[in-house]
Amino acid sequence: MSVEATRKIEMRPAAIGDITPIMELVNELAAQGVMLPRSPASIVEKLRDFMVVLVDGEFAGCGALAIIWTDIAEIRSIAVEPRFQGLGLGKRIAEALIDQAEELGLRRVMALTYVTGFFEKLGFEVVDHGSLPHKVFNDCLNCPKFHKCDEVAVIKVLKVPEIEDDKIGRAHV
């Protein structure tokens, strides 16, 4: 029997009590250069975007899905506590966020990452930042790394039924 099989793993939407553990974990990993840091305000404002994973009732990791435009969302801040790494929790979080994007009817999901291999195993492909204009104009312009971004853009086309374009318009890759 695997270690994972003997542990109770639960995933749920983030709640107010998760703000501090999310911020501490994300910023601890950011200090190691694995991801970008998040301010308390950014986590509070985007709390509804976050999912958390618990192992035996204890906070073990998080991830967020942010809608960028009518046809694309971004996976952000996937992080797993070091003592819980190796249980496949990062993959579970990513798959749950991809499922959410499909349920919303989004056509694509993207991420900016330092860990391209993780996303490639989930069916993402590396793309040029310029192919993500809504992301660049909504978020990247305010990033201190804008002119020297060292993150890699990845994207996955989702299996969602074709729907009629809305009046807002859709971005095209």
C-alpha positions as a Markdown table, in Angstrom:
| # | Residue | x | y | z |
|---|---|---|---|---|
| 1 | Met | 0.0 | 0.0 | 0.0 |
| 2 | Ser | 1.4 | 3.4 | -1.0 |
| 3 | Val | 1.9 | 6.3 | 1.5 |
| 4 | Glu | -0.6 | 8.3 | -0.5 |
| 5 | Ala | -3.3 | 5.5 | 0.0 |
| 6 | Thr | -2.9 | 5.7 | 3.8 |
| 7 | Arg | -3.3 | 9.5 | 3.9 |
| 8 | Lys | -6.6 | 11.4 | 3.7 |
| 9 | Ile | -6.2 | 13.9 | 0.8 |
| 10 | Glu | -8.9 | 16.6 | 0.4 |
| 11 | Met | -9.2 | 19.4 | -2.0 |
| 12 | Arg | -11.5 | 22.4 | -1.5 |
| 13 | Pro | -12.0 | 26.1 | -2.3 |
| 14 | Ala | -9.8 | 28.3 | -0.2 |
| 15 | Ala | -11.4 | 30.1 | 2.8 |
| 16 | Ile | -10.4 | 33.1 | 4.9 |
| 17 | Gly | -8.4 | 30.9 | 7.3 |
| 18 | Asp | -6.2 | 29.8 | 4.3 |
| 19 | Ile | -4.9 | 33.2 | 3.5 |
| 20 | Thr | -1.9 | 33.1 | 5.8 |
| 21 | Pro | -0.8 | 29.5 | 4.9 |
| 22 | Ile | -1.1 | 30.3 | 1.2 |
| 23 | Met | 0.9 | 33.5 | 1.5 |
| 24 | Glu | 3.6 | 31.9 | 3.7 |
| 25 | Leu | 4.0 | 28.9 | 1.3 |
| 26 | Val | 4.0 | 30.9 | -1.9 |
| 27 | Asn | 6.4 | 33.5 | -0.6 |
| 28 | Glu | 8.7 | 30.8 | 0.9 |
| 29 | Leu | 8.9 | 29.2 | -2.5 |
| 30 | Ala | 9.3 | 32.6 | -4.2 |
| 31 | Ala | 12.3 | 33.2 | -1.9 |
| 32 | Gln | 13.8 | 30.0 | -3.4 |
| 33 | Gly | 13.3 | 31.4 | -6.9 |
| 34 | Val | 10.7 | 28.8 | -7.8 |
| 35 | Met | 7.7 | 31.2 | -8.3 |
| 36 | Leu | 6.8 | 34.9 | -8.0 |
| 37 | Pro | 5.9 | 36.3 | -4.6 |
| 38 | Arg | 2.3 | 37.3 | -3.8 |
| 39 | Ser | 1.3 | 40.2 | -1.5 |
| 40 | Pro | -1.3 | 39.7 | 1.2 |
| 41 | Ala | -3.7 | 42.0 | -0.7 |
| 42 | Ser | -3.3 | 39.9 | -3.9 |
| 43 | Ile | -4.3 | 36.7 | -2.1 |
| 44 | Val | -7.2 | 38.3 | -0.3 |
| 45 | Glu | -8.5 | 39.9 | -3.5 |
| 46 | Lys | -8.2 | 36.7 | -5.4 |
| 47 | Leu | -9.1 | 34.2 | -2.7 |
| 48 | Arg | -12.0 | 32.8 | -4.7 |
| 49 | Asp | -9.6 | 31.8 | -7.4 |
| 50 | Phe | -7.7 | 29.5 | -5.0 |
| 51 | Met | -8.0 | 25.8 | -4.2 |
| 52 | Val | -6.2 | 24.3 | -1.3 |
| 53 | Val | -5.3 | 20.7 | -0.7 |
| 54 | Leu | -5.2 | 19.2 | 2.8 |
| 55 | Val | -3.4 | 16.0 | 3.9 |
| 56 | Asp | -4.8 | 14.4 | 7.0 |
| 57 | Gly | -6.6 | 17.8 | 7.7 |
| 58 | Glu | -3.4 | 19.8 | 7.4 |
| 59 | Phe | -2.8 | 22.5 | 4.8 |
| 60 | Ala | -0.4 | 21.0 | 2.2 |
| 61 | Gly | -0.7 | 23.2 | -0.9 |
| 62 | Cys | -2.6 | 25.5 | -3.1 |
| 63 | Gly | -3.2 | 26.8 | -6.6 |
| 64 | Ala | -5.4 | 29.3 | -8.3 |
| 65 | Leu | -7.3 | 29.7 | -11.6 |
| 66 | Ala | -7.7 | 33.3 | -12.8 |
| 67 | Ile | -9.9 | 34.1 | -15.7 |
| 68 | Ile | -7.9 | 36.3 | -18.1 |
| 69 | Trp | -10.5 | 36.7 | -20.9 |
| 70 | Thr | -13.6 | 35.0 | -22.3 |
| 71 | Asp | -11.6 | 32.1 | -23.8 |
| 72 | Ile | -8.5 | 31.8 | -21.5 |
| 73 | Ala | -7.6 | 31.4 | -17.8 |
| 74 | Glu | -4.3 | 31.3 | -16.0 |
| 75 | Ile | -3.1 | 28.7 | -13.5 |
| 76 | Arg | -1.2 | 30.6 | -10.8 |
| 77 | Ser | 0.6 | 29.9 | -7.6 |
| 78 | Ile | 0.7 | 26.1 | -7.6 |
| 79 | Ala | 2.6 | 25.3 | -4.5 |
| 80 | Val | 3.1 | 22.3 | -2.2 |
| 81 | Glu | 4.6 | 22.3 | 1.3 |
| 82 | Pro | 8.0 | 20.7 | 1.1 |
| 83 | Arg | 7.1 | 17.9 | 3.6 |
| 84 | Phe | 4.2 | 16.9 | 1.3 |
| 85 | Gln | 6.0 | 17.0 | -2.0 |
| 86 | Gly | 6.2 | 13.7 | -3.8 |
| 87 | Leu | 2.5 | 12.8 | -3.2 |
| 88 | Gly | 1.4 | 14.1 | -6.6 |
| 89 | Leu | -0.5 | 17.0 | -5.0 |
| 90 | Gly | 0.8 | 19.6 | -7.5 |
| 91 | Lys | -0.6 | 17.5 | -10.3 |
| 92 | Arg | -3.9 | 17.0 | -8.5 |
| 93 | Ile | -4.2 | 20.8 | -8.0 |
| 94 | Ala | -3.4 | 21.5 | -11.6 |
| 95 | Glu | -5.8 | 18.9 | -12.9 |
| 96 | Ala | -8.6 | 20.3 | -10.7 |
| 97 | Leu | -7.9 | 23.8 | -12.0 |
| 98 | Ile | -7.9 | 22.6 | -15.6 |
| 99 | Asp | -11.3 | 20.8 | -14.9 |
| 100 | Gln | -12.7 | 24.1 | -13.5 |
| 101 | Ala | -11.6 | 25.9 | -16.7 |
| 102 | Glu | -13.3 | 23.3 | -18.8 |
| 103 | Glu | -16.5 | 23.5 | -16.7 |
| 104 | Leu | -16.5 | 27.3 | -17.3 |
| 105 | Gly | -16.3 | 26.7 | -21.0 |
| 106 | Leu | -12.9 | 28.2 | -21.5 |
| 107 | Arg | -11.0 | 27.1 | -24.6 |
| 108 | Arg | -7.5 | 27.5 | -23.2 |
| 109 | Val | -5.5 | 27.6 | -20.0 |
| 110 | Met | -2.1 | 29.1 | -19.6 |
| 111 | Ala | 0.6 | 29.5 | -17.0 |
| 112 | Leu | 3.9 | 31.5 | -16.6 |
| 113 | Thr | 6.4 | 29.1 | -15.0 |
| 114 | Tyr | 9.9 | 28.3 | -14.1 |
| 115 | Val | 9.0 | 24.6 | -14.1 |
| 116 | Thr | 8.0 | 23.8 | -17.8 |
| 117 | Gly | 8.4 | 20.1 | -17.4 |
| 118 | Phe | 5.6 | 19.9 | -14.8 |
| 119 | Phe | 3.2 | 21.6 | -17.2 |
| 120 | Glu | 4.4 | 19.7 | -20.3 |
| 121 | Lys | 3.5 | 16.4 | -18.6 |
| 122 | Leu | 0.0 | 17.8 | -18.3 |
| 123 | Gly | -0.3 | 18.5 | -22.0 |
| 124 | Phe | 0.9 | 22.2 | -22.1 |
| 125 | Glu | 3.1 | 23.6 | -24.8 |
| 126 | Val | 5.6 | 26.4 | -24.6 |
| 127 | Val | 4.5 | 29.5 | -26.4 |
| 128 | Asp | 5.8 | 33.1 | -26.9 |
| 129 | His | 4.6 | 35.6 | -24.4 |
| 130 | Gly | 3.4 | 37.7 | -27.3 |
| 131 | Ser | 0.7 | 35.1 | -28.0 |
| 132 | Leu | -1.0 | 36.0 | -24.7 |
| 133 | Pro | -2.0 | 39.7 | -25.2 |
| 134 | His | -4.7 | 39.8 | -22.5 |
| 135 | Lys | -2.3 | 38.4 | -19.9 |
| 136 | Val | 0.5 | 40.8 | -20.9 |
| 137 | Phe | -1.8 | 43.9 | -20.8 |
| 138 | Asn | -3.8 | 42.9 | -17.7 |
| 139 | Asp | -0.9 | 41.7 | -15.4 |
| 140 | Cys | 2.5 | 41.7 | -16.9 |
| 141 | Leu | 2.7 | 45.5 | -17.4 |
| 142 | Asn | 2.7 | 45.9 | -13.6 |
| 143 | Cys | 5.2 | 43.2 | -12.9 |
| 144 | Pro | 8.7 | 44.3 | -11.9 |
| 145 | Lys | 10.1 | 41.7 | -14.3 |
| 146 | Phe | 8.2 | 43.0 | -17.3 |
| 147 | His | 11.2 | 44.0 | -19.3 |
| 148 | Lys | 13.3 | 41.0 | -18.3 |
| 149 | Cys | 10.7 | 38.3 | -17.7 |
| 150 | Asp | 12.4 | 35.0 | -17.1 |
| 151 | Glu | 9.2 | 32.9 | -16.8 |
| 152 | Val | 8.2 | 30.6 | -19.6 |
| 153 | Ala | 4.7 | 30.8 | -21.0 |
| 154 | Val | 2.8 | 27.5 | -21.5 |
| 155 | Ile | -0.6 | 26.9 | -22.8 |
| 156 | Lys | -3.1 | 24.0 | -23.1 |
| 157 | Val | -6.0 | 23.8 | -25.5 |
| 158 | Leu | -9.0 | 22.4 | -23.7 |
| 159 | Lys | -11.7 | 20.0 | -24.9 |
| 160 | Val | -14.8 | 22.1 | -24.6 |
| 161 | Pro | -17.7 | 22.2 | -27.0 |
| 162 | Glu | -17.7 | 25.0 | -29.5 |
| 163 | Ile | -19.9 | 27.9 | -28.5 |
| 164 | Glu | -21.1 | 30.9 | -30.4 |
| 165 | Asp | -18.7 | 33.9 | -29.9 |
| 166 | Asp | -20.1 | 36.5 | -27.6 |
| 167 | Lys | -20.2 | 40.2 | -28.1 |
| 168 | Ile | -17.1 | 40.8 | -25.9 |
| 169 | Gly | -14.9 | 39.1 | -28.5 |
| 170 | Arg | -12.3 | 36.4 | -28.2 |
| 171 | Ala | -8.5 | 36.4 | -28.3 |
| 172 | His | -6.9 | 34.1 | -30.9 |
| 173 | Val | -3.7 | 32.2 | -30.6 |
